[in-house]
Each structure stands twice: as C-alpha cells, then as structure tokens.
Amino acid sequence: MRANNLGFSVAAALLVLAGFLVPWWPLSVAGVCLLAAFGPAPAALFVALVLDLIYGVPTGFLHVLIFPTVVLALCLVLCRSFIIRHLRDTRLY
C-alpha cells in the first residue's frame, strides 16, 4: 500500500470514529466514502457493514435498503474499478 493511500485510510478511519463518537452520522458516511474511493475495497465494505449494524435500519424512504451504507460503498467501489480500468485502457495525451 502506498503512503498516500495509507494516509487516506487513516483519515477515513478517524472520520468514521469521529462520526460514531459524536452522534452525527454524515461523518461516518464521509469516512466510508473516503475509504471506498481510496482504500482497500474489503475494508470499506466491512466498515460500512459494521456501521449499518450499529445504526440499524433507516426510517422513511430508505427503509427498503436494509444496508444503505453498504450499498453506497459497493457503488463507489464498482465506480472506482470501472474508472481505473477505463483510465488504464485509454491514452492520455
């Protein structure tokens, strides 16, 4: 793991921890997004699953998504893999 990815992973872990300690869930979601965008994919999905289990099922419109943070992390991981694959296949001049 490169140093800049390690720094993003540490920052994401601190954001998730801060969002859990301070009862403000957008910090935790931002940490999961940062981890899904720059960190290892299994770690992002694991942290998202743990956060969904801690916070429970959301109320309102998102109640149909049992694990909304996992769905968000999975979408970001898939987008990252498609973008990386596309950028490796194209020549940037």
C-alpha atoms as an extended CHARMM CRD file, in Angstrom:
* protein
*
        93  EXT
         1         1  MET       CA              0.0000000000        0.0000000000        0.0000000000  PROA      1               0.0000000000
         2         2  ARG       CA              1.4140000000        3.3680000000       -0.9880000000  PROA      2               0.0000000000
         3         3  ALA       CA              1.8780000000        6.0990000000        1.5960000000  PROA      3               0.0000000000
         4         4  ASN       CA             -0.8490000000        8.3570000000        0.2090000000  PROA      4               0.0000000000
         5         5  ASN       CA             -3.3880000000        5.5020000000        0.2560000000  PROA      5               0.0000000000
         6         6  LEU       CA             -2.3710000000        4.7000000000        3.8040000000  PROA      6               0.0000000000
         7         7  GLY       CA             -2.9400000000        8.3310000000        4.7440000000  PROA      7               0.0000000000
         8         8  PHE       CA             -6.4210000000        8.2860000000        3.1860000000  PROA      8               0.0000000000
         9         9  SER       CA             -7.2220000000        5.0500000000        5.0170000000  PROA      9               0.0000000000
        10        10  VAL       CA             -6.1390000000        6.5090000000        8.3490000000  PROA      10              0.0000000000
        11        11  ALA       CA             -8.1360000000        9.6980000000        7.6890000000  PROA      11              0.0000000000
        12        12  ALA       CA            -11.1820000000        7.6090000000        6.7710000000  PROA      12              0.0000000000
        13        13  ALA       CA            -10.8600000000        5.5600000000        9.9510000000  PROA      13              0.0000000000
        14        14  LEU       CA            -10.6300000000        8.7390000000       12.0110000000  PROA      14              0.0000000000
        15        15  LEU       CA            -13.7090000000       10.1630000000       10.2830000000  PROA      15              0.0000000000
        16        16  VAL       CA            -15.6860000000        7.0010000000       10.9590000000  PROA      16              0.0000000000
        17        17  LEU       CA            -14.5800000000        7.0040000000       14.5800000000  PROA      17              0.0000000000
        18        18  ALA       CA            -15.4240000000       10.6960000000       14.9780000000  PROA      18              0.0000000000
        19        19  GLY       CA            -18.8280000000       10.1620000000       13.3850000000  PROA      19              0.0000000000
        20        20  PHE       CA            -19.5000000000        7.3050000000       15.7790000000  PROA      20              0.0000000000
        21        21  LEU       CA            -18.3120000000        9.1120000000       18.9060000000  PROA      21              0.0000000000
        22        22  VAL       CA            -20.0670000000       12.3550000000       18.0300000000  PROA      22              0.0000000000
        23        23  PRO       CA            -23.6100000000       11.2710000000       17.1710000000  PROA      23              0.0000000000
        24        24  TRP       CA            -23.5100000000       12.7490000000       13.6830000000  PROA      24              0.0000000000
        25        25  TRP       CA            -23.7690000000       10.0390000000       11.0270000000  PROA      25              0.0000000000
        26        26  PRO       CA            -22.6520000000       12.1030000000        7.9670000000  PROA      26              0.0000000000
        27        27  LEU       CA            -19.0850000000       11.9870000000        9.2940000000  PROA      27              0.0000000000
        28        28  SER       CA            -19.2260000000        8.1990000000        9.2980000000  PROA      28              0.0000000000
        29        29  VAL       CA            -20.6550000000        8.1330000000        5.7850000000  PROA      29              0.0000000000
        30        30  ALA       CA            -17.9200000000       10.5180000000        4.6130000000  PROA      30              0.0000000000
        31        31  GLY       CA            -15.3160000000        8.2030000000        6.1340000000  PROA      31              0.0000000000
        32        32  VAL       CA            -16.7970000000        5.1920000000        4.3690000000  PROA      32              0.0000000000
        33        33  CYS       CA            -16.8660000000        7.1220000000        1.0710000000  PROA      33              0.0000000000
        34        34  LEU       CA            -13.2330000000        8.1380000000        1.5050000000  PROA      34              0.0000000000
        35        35  LEU       CA            -12.2580000000        4.5670000000        2.3260000000  PROA      35              0.0000000000
        36        36  ALA       CA            -14.2070000000        3.2030000000       -0.6520000000  PROA      36              0.0000000000
        37        37  ALA       CA            -12.6600000000        5.7330000000       -3.0170000000  PROA      37              0.0000000000
        38        38  PHE       CA             -9.0230000000        5.4400000000       -1.9410000000  PROA      38              0.0000000000
        39        39  GLY       CA             -8.6400000000        2.4620000000        0.3910000000  PROA      39              0.0000000000
        40        40  PRO       CA             -8.9690000000       -1.2800000000        0.0160000000  PROA      40              0.0000000000
        41        41  ALA       CA            -12.4350000000       -2.4050000000       -1.0770000000  PROA      41              0.0000000000
        42        42  PRO       CA            -12.9440000000       -5.1860000000        1.5090000000  PROA      42              0.0000000000
        43        43  ALA       CA            -12.1140000000       -2.7780000000        4.3230000000  PROA      43              0.0000000000
        44        44  ALA       CA            -14.6380000000       -0.2420000000        3.0310000000  PROA      44              0.0000000000
        45        45  LEU       CA            -17.3660000000       -2.8630000000        2.7680000000  PROA      45              0.0000000000
        46        46  PHE       CA            -16.5770000000       -4.2410000000        6.2200000000  PROA      46              0.0000000000
        47        47  VAL       CA            -16.6600000000       -0.7990000000        7.8540000000  PROA      47              0.0000000000
        48        48  ALA       CA            -19.9120000000        0.0190000000        6.0440000000  PROA      48              0.0000000000
        49        49  LEU       CA            -21.4770000000       -3.2440000000        7.2190000000  PROA      49              0.0000000000
        50        50  VAL       CA            -20.4260000000       -2.5930000000       10.8110000000  PROA      50              0.0000000000
        51        51  LEU       CA            -21.8530000000        0.9230000000       10.6700000000  PROA      51              0.0000000000
        52        52  ASP       CA            -25.1340000000       -0.3540000000        9.2510000000  PROA      52              0.0000000000
        53        53  LEU       CA            -25.3740000000       -2.9270000000       12.0110000000  PROA      53              0.0000000000
        54        54  ILE       CA            -24.6660000000       -0.2680000000       14.6420000000  PROA      54              0.0000000000
        55        55  TYR       CA            -27.0740000000        2.3590000000       13.3250000000  PROA      55              0.0000000000
        56        56  GLY       CA            -29.8350000000       -0.0560000000       12.3200000000  PROA      56              0.0000000000
        57        57  VAL       CA            -32.3690000000        0.1450000000        9.5100000000  PROA      57              0.0000000000
        58        58  PRO       CA            -33.1110000000        3.7230000000        8.3980000000  PROA      58              0.0000000000
        59        59  THR       CA            -36.5860000000        5.1510000000        8.5700000000  PROA      59              0.0000000000
        60        60  GLY       CA            -38.5020000000        6.8120000000        5.7870000000  PROA      60              0.0000000000
        61        61  PHE       CA            -37.8150000000        6.2790000000        2.1010000000  PROA      61              0.0000000000
        62        62  LEU       CA            -34.5380000000        4.4040000000        2.5900000000  PROA      62              0.0000000000
        63        63  HSD       CA            -36.1210000000        1.6340000000        4.6810000000  PROA      63              0.0000000000
        64        64  VAL       CA            -36.2620000000       -0.5590000000        1.5610000000  PROA      64              0.0000000000
        65        65  LEU       CA            -32.4540000000       -0.5930000000        1.5870000000  PROA      65              0.0000000000
        66        66  ILE       CA            -31.6490000000       -2.7440000000        4.5800000000  PROA      66              0.0000000000
        67        67  PHE       CA            -27.9480000000       -1.7900000000        4.4350000000  PROA      67              0.0000000000
        68        68  PRO       CA            -27.7400000000        1.6390000000        2.7290000000  PROA      68              0.0000000000
        69        69  THR       CA            -24.1260000000        2.3450000000        3.6840000000  PROA      69              0.0000000000
        70        70  VAL       CA            -23.0270000000       -0.9960000000        2.2290000000  PROA      70              0.0000000000
        71        71  VAL       CA            -24.9110000000       -0.2140000000       -0.9880000000  PROA      71              0.0000000000
        72        72  LEU       CA            -23.1870000000        3.1880000000       -1.1690000000  PROA      72              0.0000000000
        73        73  ALA       CA            -19.7520000000        1.6730000000       -0.5330000000  PROA      73              0.0000000000
        74        74  LEU       CA            -20.3610000000       -1.0580000000       -3.0990000000  PROA      74              0.0000000000
        75        75  CYS       CA            -21.4090000000        1.5120000000       -5.7210000000  PROA      75              0.0000000000
        76        76  LEU       CA            -18.3040000000        3.5970000000       -5.0240000000  PROA      76              0.0000000000
        77        77  VAL       CA            -16.0060000000        0.5680000000       -5.1950000000  PROA      77              0.0000000000
        78        78  LEU       CA            -17.5400000000       -0.5090000000       -8.5090000000  PROA      78              0.0000000000
        79        79  CYS       CA            -17.2880000000        3.0310000000       -9.9130000000  PROA      79              0.0000000000
        80        80  ARG       CA            -13.6590000000        3.2130000000       -8.8230000000  PROA      80              0.0000000000
        81        81  SER       CA            -12.8330000000       -0.1030000000      -10.5000000000  PROA      81              0.0000000000
        82        82  PHE       CA            -14.5430000000        0.9340000000      -13.7710000000  PROA      82              0.0000000000
        83        83  ILE       CA            -12.7930000000        4.3130000000      -13.7620000000  PROA      83              0.0000000000
        84        84  ILE       CA             -9.3940000000        2.7440000000      -13.0920000000  PROA      84              0.0000000000
        85        85  ARG       CA             -9.9690000000        0.1760000000      -15.8390000000  PROA      85              0.0000000000
        86        86  HSD       CA            -11.0200000000        2.8950000000      -18.2920000000  PROA      86              0.0000000000
        87        87  LEU       CA             -8.0520000000        5.1150000000      -17.4660000000  PROA      87              0.0000000000
        88        88  ARG       CA             -5.6070000000        2.2520000000      -17.8960000000  PROA      88              0.0000000000
        89        89  ASP       CA             -7.0420000000        1.4020000000      -21.3050000000  PROA      89              0.0000000000
        90        90  THR       CA             -7.0100000000        4.9360000000      -22.7240000000  PROA      90              0.0000000000
        91        91  ARG       CA             -4.0200000000        7.0220000000      -23.6360000000  PROA      91              0.0000000000
        92        92  LEU       CA             -3.8940000000       10.3960000000      -22.0030000000  PROA      92              0.0000000000
        93        93  TYR       CA             -2.0970000000       12.9720000000      -24.1540000000  PROA      93              0.0000000000
